[in-house]
């Protein structure tokens, strides 16, 4: 497994801060987008859900936007892979 992915997953396990977790989930989704689109979709969905939760009166909009982008990209790679 890619060392960067292992590192991101390790950091995710230790992080409790919402914004940092969303950023790590999005980073994982981006890293896996080409090699494992199904897993990338799972991470992007988690990022969107967490970013969209209203905490302290706000939604983490940048994290939500990045999650939606990653979700679309992973779905696109999944479709391209299926056609190959």
C-alpha positions, -999 to 999 in steps of 0.1 A, spaced: 0 0 0 11 35 -8 31 51 22 11 83 19 -22 65 22 -9 46 53 3 79 68 -30 97 62 -50 67 76 -28 68 107 -33 105 112 -70 101 107 -72 75 135 -56 100 159 -74 131 149 -106 143 167 -108 178 153 -137 179 127 -120 202 102 -87 181 103 -107 149 99 -126 163 69 -93 174 53 -77 140 59 -107 121 45 -106 143 14 -69 138 11 -74 100 12 -102 102 -13 -80 122 -37 -51 97 -33 -73 67 -40 -94 82 -68 -75 65 -96 -63 33 -79 -94 25 -58 -124 46 -68 -149 26 -47 -128 33 -16 -123 69 -26 -161 73 -28 -164 60 7 -139 86 21 -155 114 1 -189 105 14 -176 105 50 -160 139 44 -192 154 30 -213 141 59 -189 153 85 -183 187 68 -220 192 63 -228 188 100 -235 221 116 -211 226 145 -208 258 164 -233 274 140 -214 267 108 -208 241 81 -172 235 69 -180 247 34 -145 243 19 -143 207 32 -178 200 18 -169 215 -16 -137 194 -17 -156 163 -7 -182 168 -34 -154 173 -60 -137 142 -48 -170 123 -50 -176 133 -86 -140 125 -96 -141 91 -80 -174 83 -97 -160 94 -130 -130 71 -126 -152 43 -116 -173 47 -148 -141 50 -170 -127 18 -154 -159 -1 -160 -158 9 -197 -122 -3 -201 
